[in-house]
Amino acid sequence: MSSFTRRQFLTTSLASAAAGSLLASPAGWSAPLPSSAQSALAQAQDEAYWAQVASQYDVRPGIINVENGNWGIMARPVMQAYFKHTERVNRDNSYFSRRQYWPLLKDIVASVADRLAAKPEEIGLTRGATEALQNLIGGFIGLTKGDALMYADLDYGAMQDAMRTKAAQCGAEVIELAIPEPADHQGLIAFYQAAFARHPNCKLLLLTHISHRTGLVMPVKEITAAARERGIAVIVDAAHSWGQMDFGVADLGADFIGFNLHKWMGAPLGVGVMYIRQGKLEQIAANMSAAPGQEHSIWGKFHSGTSNFAAFLSVPDAFAFHDQIGARAKAARLQYLRNLWVDEVRQLEGIDILTPQDPRLHAGITSFRIKGHTSSAQNRAIAEYLLAEHQVFCVHRDGLQNGSCVRITPSLYNSAEDLKLTAKAIAHAVSRFAA
């Protein structure tokens, strides 16, 4: 998909007609929005409205699924649009990919850029945040022997591995931080400032916006500003945040970011975004498969091969459904659902809630740990108990310095009652497993 220099100058007159037929009528939804006169909290608590939202999702019966961090299922209108796009792509075959696809993709890129308050030339569409981040880390120019790169225990495992591989290639030092528990907003900023001071040779920082392990929201903009003062480049993993929170690239302040559209934006699986701030392209090496001339374009910084065209064509449909709800209302609802179960169990003896109550430091995802239960096997057993005995489906997470945990991740199709039942199930688990 990155070899657009071979395609973009092909005949486009037919492509323009195709653009109209494919993108003019993105999937919508006719249910009324919550009243704008309501407060964000009142909107989030409007169960009648959110039941209408939930009715647009086809979900597995018989369980309460609060493991929505893996990826986000498509709403029915988006899925139906995806099927139509798949049918069109399959029918038109290479005629579509060679004659019609590029103008359509340019419009989609422009819409992604507009929503992130970025420039189209700063945006490339990848097969996921992982692909974007691997290429940003692997292609980063400027590390030499004796330099250091830094990441934390809350960062995604594959990205930690990529940072270690990059260090080995350059002869650089690896610095792994353990994020303190409990965390607080100013304390996190001070924690990173202290780490920068201790390691003046640090040249590259991986920073995760929302941790997939605990749900902690990092004060990315402040930490990035502190890093920039010391000449440290920052690559931000925003795989979990866009769509779960309402923000643009300026709110992160970083030069290099990887996003997902198939988690909280509700696009089909296999759609991500690479962001490189204008003026910073030369800090990322061209991909080994970049065509001549692509080294000065974001499309030359990664190479996806033949991607799922229909998945990318469904991005406007996912945006249309997202807009019908509203980014702020969506973020408020996810925080509200999180707070429902957390408020019920956080005072229990024997449980640690790993995400602070400060609304700046959490969105919808939050993990818990039963005291004394820090191994992977113990937390897997807790998650299995919740499913077998209470039909609550969640997942355990490893990799934290202080021990494994169990993650709870609600979605828009979950009701308040779902999270209340989840809280009761967790309380039973604490009674059963607490030492």
MIPA-919112 format. One record per residue (C-alpha): residue in three letters; x, y, z. Coordinates in Angstrom, 1 decimal. Each point is the difference from the previous one (the first is absolute). Last residue first. Example, Ala and Ser with C-alpha at 12.3 -4.5 7.8 and 13.67 -1.06 7.14 Angstrom:
MIPA-919112
  koltor       x       y       z
     SER    13.7    -1.1     7.1
     ALA    -1.4    -3.4     0.7
END
This chain:
MIPA-919112
  koltor       x       y       z
     ALA    -5.2   -14.2    51.3
     ALA    -2.6     1.4    -2.4
     PHE    -1.2    -2.7    -2.5
     ARG    -3.6    -0.7     0.9
     SER    -1.1     3.2     1.6
     VAL     1.8     2.0    -2.7
     ALA    -1.6    -2.1    -2.7
     HIS    -3.5     0.6     1.6
     ALA     0.7     3.8    -0.1
     ILE     1.1    -0.4    -3.6
     ALA    -3.3    -1.6    -0.9
     LYS    -2.0     2.7     1.7
     ALA     2.0     2.7    -1.9
     THR    -0.7    -1.8    -3.3
     LEU    -3.7    -0.1     0.8
     LYS     0.1     3.7     0.6
     LEU     1.9     0.4    -3.3
     ASP    -2.5    -1.9    -2.0
     GLU    -2.9     1.9     1.7
     ALA     1.5     3.2    -1.2
     SER    -0.3    -1.4    -3.5
     ASN     2.8    -1.2    -2.3
     TYR    -0.4     0.7    -3.8
     LEU     2.3     3.0     0.2
     SER     2.9    -2.0     1.3
     PRO     1.3    -1.1     3.4
     THR     3.6    -1.0     0.7
     ILE     0.9    -1.8     3.2
     ARG     3.6    -1.2     0.4
     VAL     1.2    -2.6     2.5
     CYS     3.5     0.4     1.5
     SER     3.6    -1.3    -0.2
     GLY     2.7     1.2     2.4
     ASN     1.8     3.1     1.3
     GLN     2.3     0.4    -3.0
     LEU    -3.0    -0.3    -2.4
     GLY     0.5    -2.5    -2.9
     ASP    -3.2    -2.1     0.2
     ARG    -3.6     0.7    -0.6
     HIS    -3.0    -2.1     0.8
     VAL    -3.2     0.1    -2.1
     CYS    -3.7     0.6     0.3
     PHE    -3.2    -1.9    -0.6
     VAL    -2.6     0.2     2.8
     GLN    -2.2    -3.1    -0.1
     HIS    -0.1    -0.1     3.8
     GLU     1.4    -3.4     1.0
     ALA     1.9    -1.1    -3.1
     LEU     0.8     3.4    -1.3
     LEU     1.1     1.7     3.3
     TYR     1.8    -3.2     1.0
     GLU     2.0    -0.1    -3.3
     ALA     1.1     3.7     0.6
     ILE     1.1    -0.9     3.6
     ALA     1.9    -3.1    -1.3
     ARG     1.8     2.1    -2.5
     ASN     0.9     2.4     2.8
     GLN     1.5    -2.8     2.0
     ALA     1.9    -1.6    -2.9
     SER     1.5     3.3    -1.0
     SER     1.3     0.6     3.5
     THR    -0.8     3.0     2.2
     HIS    -2.7    -1.3     2.3
     GLY     0.9     1.2     3.5
     LYS    -2.5     2.8    -0.2
     ILE    -2.7    -0.5    -2.7
     ARG     1.1     2.1    -2.9
     PHE    -2.2     2.3    -2.0
     SER     0.1     1.4    -3.5
     THR    -1.8     3.0    -1.6
     ILE    -1.0     0.9    -3.5
     GLY    -2.7     2.6    -0.7
     ALA     2.1     3.2     0.3
     HIS     2.5     0.5     2.8
     LEU     2.6     2.5     1.1
     ARG    -1.6     3.4    -0.6
     PRO    -3.1    -1.3     1.8
     ASP     2.0    -0.2     3.2
     GLN    -1.4    -3.2     1.6
     PRO     3.4    -1.8    -0.5
     THR     0.4    -3.2    -2.1
     LEU     1.4    -3.1     1.7
     ILE    -3.0    -0.7     2.2
     ASP     1.5    -2.1     2.8
     ILE    -2.2    -2.6     1.7
     GLY     0.2    -1.9     3.4
     GLU    -2.2     2.2     2.1
     LEU    -2.8     1.4    -2.1
     GLN    -0.1     3.7    -0.4
     ARG     0.7    -0.1    -3.7
     VAL    -2.9    -2.4    -0.7
     GLU    -3.2     1.9    -0.8
     ASP     1.7     3.2    -1.1
     VAL     2.1    -2.0    -2.5
     TRP    -3.1    -1.7    -1.5
     LEU    -1.9     3.2    -0.8
     ASN     3.1     2.1    -0.6
     ARG     0.9    -2.0    -3.1
     LEU    -3.5     0.4    -1.4
     TYR     0.2     3.8     0.6
     GLN     3.4     0.3    -1.6
     LEU    -1.3    -1.8    -3.1
     ARG    -3.1     2.2    -0.1
     ALA     2.1     3.2     0.3
     ALA     2.3    -1.0    -2.9
     LYS    -3.0    -0.9    -2.2
     ALA    -1.8     3.3     0.8
     ARG     3.2     1.9    -0.7
     ALA     0.5    -1.7    -3.4
     GLY    -3.6     0.3    -1.2
     ILE    -2.5    -2.7    -0.4
     GLN    -0.9     0.7    -3.6
     ASP     3.6     1.0    -0.5
     HIS     1.3    -3.5     0.8
     PHE    -2.5    -1.5    -2.4
     ALA     1.1     2.3    -2.8
     PHE     3.7    -0.6     0.9
     ALA    -0.5    -3.7    -0.3
     ASP    -1.6     0.5    -3.4
     PRO     2.8     2.3    -1.1
     VAL     2.5    -2.8     1.0
     SER    -1.8    -2.6    -2.0
     LEU     2.1     0.6    -3.1
     PHE     3.1    -1.0     2.0
     ALA    -1.5    -3.3     1.0
     ALA    -1.2    -0.6    -3.6
     PHE     3.5     0.4    -1.4
     ASN     1.5    -2.7     2.3
     SER     3.7     0.5    -0.6
     THR     2.3    -0.9    -2.8
     GLY     3.5     0.7     1.1
     SER     0.3     1.8     3.3
     HIS     3.1     2.1    -0.6
     PHE     1.1     2.6     2.6
     LYS     2.0     3.2     0.0
     GLY    -0.5     0.7    -3.7
     TRP    -3.6     0.9     0.4
     ILE     1.0     2.7     2.4
     SER     1.7     1.7    -3.0
     HIS     3.6     1.2    -0.5
     GLU     1.3    -3.6    -0.4
     GLN    -2.6    -0.7    -2.6
     GLY     2.0     1.4    -2.9
     PRO     1.3    -3.4    -1.1
     ALA    -2.3    -2.7     1.4
     ALA     0.1    -0.9     3.6
     SER     0.5    -3.7     0.7
     MET     2.8     0.4     2.6
     ASN    -2.3     2.5     1.8
     ALA     1.4     3.5    -0.1
     ALA     1.8     1.1     3.2
     ILE    -1.9     2.1     2.6
     GLN     1.6     3.2     1.2
     GLU    -0.3     1.4    -3.5
     LEU    -3.7     0.1     0.3
     LYS     0.1     2.5     2.9
     GLY    -0.9     3.2    -1.8
     GLN    -3.7    -0.7     0.0
     ARG    -0.8    -2.2     2.9
     ILE    -0.1    -3.7    -0.7
     TYR    -3.2    -1.8     0.6
     MET    -0.6    -3.7    -0.8
     VAL    -3.6    -1.1     0.0
     GLY    -1.7    -3.4     0.4
     VAL    -2.5    -2.2    -1.8
     GLY     0.1    -3.8     0.1
     LEU    -3.2    -1.0     1.7
     PRO    -3.1     1.8    -1.2
     ALA    -0.6     3.6     1.3
     GLY    -1.5     0.5     3.4
     MET     1.8     3.2     1.1
     TRP     0.9    -1.6     3.3
     LYS     2.1    -3.0    -1.2
     HIS     0.1    -0.4    -3.7
     LEU     1.2     3.6    -0.7
     ASN     3.3    -0.5     1.7
     PHE     2.6     2.8     0.4
     GLY     3.8     0.3    -0.1
     ILE     1.7     3.3     0.8
     PHE     3.2     1.8    -0.8
     ASP     0.7     3.7     0.6
     ALA    -1.7     0.2     3.4
     GLY    -2.1     2.9     1.4
     LEU    -2.7    -2.4     1.2
     ASP    -2.9     2.6     0.0
     ALA     1.3     1.4    -3.2
     VAL    -0.6    -3.4    -1.7
     GLY    -3.7     0.2     0.7
     PHE    -2.2    -1.0     2.9
     ASP    -3.3    -1.7     1.1
     MET     0.7    -3.2     1.9
     GLN    -1.1    -3.6    -0.7
     GLY    -0.1     0.9    -3.6
     TRP     3.8     0.6    -0.2
     SER     1.4    -1.5     3.2
     HIS     0.8    -3.7    -0.3
     ALA     2.7     0.0    -2.8
     ALA     1.4     3.3     1.0
     ASP     3.6    -1.2     0.3
     VAL     2.0     3.2     0.1
     ILE     3.6     0.2    -1.4
     VAL     1.9     2.7     1.8
     ALA     3.4     1.5    -1.0
     ILE     2.2     1.1     2.9
     GLY     2.0     3.3    -0.4
     ARG    -0.2     0.9     3.7
     GLU    -2.7     2.6    -0.4
     ARG    -1.8    -2.3    -2.4
     ALA    -0.4    -2.6     2.8
     ALA    -1.6     2.5     2.4
     ALA    -2.5     1.0    -2.8
     THR    -0.7    -3.7    -0.7
     ILE    -0.7    -0.6     3.7
     GLU    -2.4     3.0     0.1
     LYS    -1.8    -1.0    -3.2
     VAL    -0.2    -3.7     0.9
     PRO    -1.7     0.3     3.4
     MET    -0.3    -3.8     0.0
     VAL    -3.4    -1.6     0.2
     LEU     0.1    -3.2     2.0
     GLY    -2.2    -2.7    -1.4
     THR     1.9    -2.8     1.9
     ARG     1.7    -2.2    -2.5
     HIS    -1.2     1.5    -3.3
     SER     1.5     3.3     1.2
     ILE    -1.6     3.1    -1.4
     HIS     2.4     2.6    -1.5
     THR     3.0    -2.3    -0.1
     LEU     3.4     1.7    -0.1
     LEU     3.1    -1.3    -1.8
     LEU     2.9     2.3     0.6
     LEU     3.1     0.5    -2.2
     LYS     3.3     1.9     0.6
     CYS     0.9    -0.9     3.6
     ASN     3.6     0.8     0.8
     PRO    -0.9     2.3     2.8
     HIS    -1.4    -3.0     1.9
     ARG    -0.6     1.0     3.6
     ALA    -1.4     3.4    -1.0
     PHE    -2.4    -1.6    -2.5
     ALA    -1.2    -2.5     2.7
     ALA    -0.6     2.9     2.4
     GLN    -2.1     1.8    -2.6
     TYR    -1.8    -3.2    -0.6
     PHE    -1.0    -0.4     3.6
     ALA    -0.8     3.7     0.4
     ILE    -2.5    -0.3    -2.9
     LEU    -1.5    -3.1     1.6
     GLY    -0.2     1.7     3.4
     GLN    -1.8     3.0    -1.4
     HIS    -2.8    -2.3    -1.2
     ASP    -0.1    -2.6     2.7
     ALA     1.1    -3.6     0.0
     PRO    -0.6    -2.7     2.6
     GLU     2.0    -1.9    -0.9
     PRO     3.2     1.3    -1.6
     ILE     0.8    -0.7    -3.7
     ALA     2.9    -2.4    -0.2
     LEU     2.5     1.4    -2.5
     GLU     2.1    -2.0    -2.5
     ILE     3.2     1.7    -1.3
     VAL     1.7    -1.8    -2.9
     GLU     3.5     1.2    -0.9
     ALA     0.9     0.5    -3.7
     GLY     2.2    -2.2    -2.2
     CYS    -2.0     1.1    -3.0
     GLN    -1.4    -3.3    -1.1
     ALA    -0.4    -1.2     3.6
     ALA    -1.9     3.2     1.0
     LYS    -2.4    -0.4    -2.9
     THR    -0.6    -3.6     1.0
     ARG    -0.7     1.1     3.5
     MET    -2.4     2.7    -1.2
     ALA    -1.8    -2.5    -2.3
     ASP    -0.4    -2.4     2.9
     GLN    -1.5     2.7     2.2
     MET    -2.3     0.8    -2.9
     ALA    -1.1    -3.6    -0.2
     GLY    -0.7    -0.1     3.8
     TYR    -2.1     3.2     0.1
     ASP     1.2     2.6     2.4
     LEU    -1.0    -0.1     3.7
     ASP     3.4    -1.3     1.1
     ALA     1.6     3.1    -1.4
     TYR     2.2     1.1    -2.9
     MET     3.3     1.7    -0.5
     LEU     2.7     0.3    -2.6
     ALA     3.7     0.6     0.7
     ASP     3.0     1.3    -1.8
     GLY     3.4    -1.6     0.4
     LYS     0.2    -1.4    -3.5
     THR    -2.1     2.2    -2.3
     LEU    -3.7     0.9    -0.3
     GLY    -0.9     2.7    -2.4
     ILE    -2.3    -1.5    -2.6
     PHE    -3.3    -1.6     1.0
     GLY    -1.0    -2.6    -2.7
     GLY    -0.5    -3.0     2.4
     ILE    -1.9     2.1     2.5
     LEU    -2.2     1.8    -2.5
     ASN    -0.4    -3.1    -2.1
     GLN    -1.0    -2.2     2.9
     LEU    -2.3     2.8     1.2
     ALA    -2.0     0.2    -3.2
     GLU    -0.3    -3.8    -0.4
     THR    -1.1    -0.4     3.6
     ALA    -2.5     2.9    -0.3
     GLY    -1.8    -2.0    -2.7
     ARG     0.0    -0.9    -3.6
     THR     1.4     3.4    -1.0
     LEU    -1.5     3.2    -1.3
     GLY     2.5     2.9    -0.2
     ILE    -0.6     3.5     1.4
     GLU     2.4     3.0     0.2
     GLU    -0.6     0.8    -3.7
     PRO    -3.7     0.4     0.8
     LYS     0.7     2.7     2.5
     ALA    -1.1    -0.6     3.6
     ALA    -3.0     1.2     2.1
     LEU    -0.6    -3.7     0.9
     ARG    -3.4     0.1    -1.6
     ASP     1.2     1.9    -3.0
     ALA     2.9    -2.5    -0.5
     VAL    -2.3    -2.9     0.0
     SER    -2.3     1.7    -2.5
     ALA     2.9     0.8    -2.3
     VAL     1.2    -3.6     0.2
     ILE    -3.4    -1.2    -1.0
     ASP    -0.2     2.5    -3.0
     LYS     3.5    -1.2    -1.1
     LEU    -1.2    -3.6     0.3
     LEU    -2.8     0.6    -2.4
     PRO     2.3     1.7    -2.5
     TRP     2.4    -3.1     0.3
     TYR    -2.6    -2.7    -0.4
     GLN    -1.5     0.5    -3.4
     ARG     2.2    -1.1    -2.9
     ARG     2.6    -2.5     1.4
     SER    -1.9    -1.4     3.0
     PHE    -3.4     0.1    -1.7
     TYR     1.1    -1.5    -3.3
     SER     1.9    -2.5     2.0
     ASN    -3.2    -1.6     1.4
     ASP    -3.2     1.8    -1.0
     ARG    -2.2    -2.8     1.5
     ASN     2.1    -0.6     3.1
     VAL     0.4     3.7     0.7
     ARG    -3.8     0.6    -0.4
     GLU    -1.0    -2.9     2.2
     THR     2.5     1.0     2.6
     HIS    -1.3     3.5     0.0
     LYS    -3.6    -1.3     0.4
     PHE     1.1    -2.3     2.9
     TYR     1.8     2.9     1.7
     ALA    -3.1     2.2    -0.3
     GLN    -2.0    -2.7     1.8
     MET     2.7    -0.2     2.7
     VAL    -0.1     3.7     0.4
     PRO    -3.8     0.1     0.3
     ARG     0.1    -3.0     2.5
     ALA     2.6     1.6     2.3
     MET     3.4    -1.4    -0.5
     ILE     1.7    -1.9     2.9
     GLY     2.8     1.7     1.8
     TRP     3.3    -1.8     0.4
     ASN     1.9    -1.7     2.9
     GLY    -1.1     2.7     2.4
     ASN    -3.7    -1.1     0.0
     GLU     0.3    -2.6     2.7
     VAL    -3.1     1.0     2.1
     ASN    -2.2    -2.5    -1.8
     ILE    -2.9    -0.9     2.3
     ILE    -0.8    -3.6    -1.2
     GLY    -3.0    -1.9    -1.3
     PRO    -0.5     1.7    -3.3
     ARG     2.9     0.9    -2.4
     VAL    -0.5     3.6    -1.3
     ASP    -1.6     1.5    -3.0
     TYR     0.4     3.8     0.5
     GLN    -2.5     2.7    -1.1
     SER    -2.4    -0.8     2.9
     ALA     2.8     1.2     2.3
     VAL    -0.4     3.5    -1.2
     GLN    -3.7    -0.1     0.6
     ALA     0.7    -1.4     3.5
     TRP     2.3     3.0     0.4
     TYR    -2.9     2.4    -0.5
     ALA    -2.3    -1.8     2.5
     GLU     3.0    -0.3     2.5
     ASP     0.5     3.8     0.1
     GLN     2.9    -0.2     2.6
     ALA     2.7     1.2    -2.4
     GLN    -2.2     2.9    -1.2
     ALA    -0.5     1.1     3.7
     LEU     3.8    -0.2     0.5
     ALA     0.7     2.1    -3.0
     SER    -2.5     2.6     1.2
     GLN    -3.3     0.0    -1.9
     ALA    -1.0     3.0    -2.1
     SER     1.5    -1.7    -3.1
     SER    -2.8    -2.6     0.3
     PRO     1.2    -3.5    -0.8
     LEU     0.1    -0.7    -3.7
     PRO    -3.0    -1.3    -1.8
     ALA     0.1    -3.4    -1.6
     SER     0.4     0.1    -3.8
     TRP     3.3    -1.8    -0.6
     GLY     2.4     0.5    -2.8
     ALA     2.1    -2.1    -2.4
     PRO     1.8     2.2    -2.4
     SER    -2.0     1.2    -3.1
     ALA     2.3     2.0    -2.3
     LEU     3.0    -2.2     0.5
     LEU    -0.3    -2.9    -2.4
     SER    -2.0     1.4    -2.9
     GLY     1.6     3.4     0.1
     ALA     3.5    -1.4     0.1
     ALA    -0.7    -2.3    -2.9
     ALA    -0.8     2.9    -2.2
     SER     3.3     1.7     0.9
     ALA     1.8    -3.3    -0.7
     LEU    -1.2    -0.1    -3.6
     SER     1.7     3.3    -0.6
     THR     3.1    -1.0     2.0
     THR     2.2    -1.7    -2.6
     LEU     3.3    -1.0     1.7
     PHE     2.0     2.7     1.7
     GLN    -0.7    -1.3     3.5
     ARG     0.8    -3.5    -0.7
     ARG     3.8    -0.6    -0.3
     THR     0.8     2.8     2.5
     PHE    -2.6    -1.6     2.3
     SER     2.4    -2.8     1.1
     SER    -1.2     0.1     3.6
     MET    -2.9    -2.3    -0.4
END
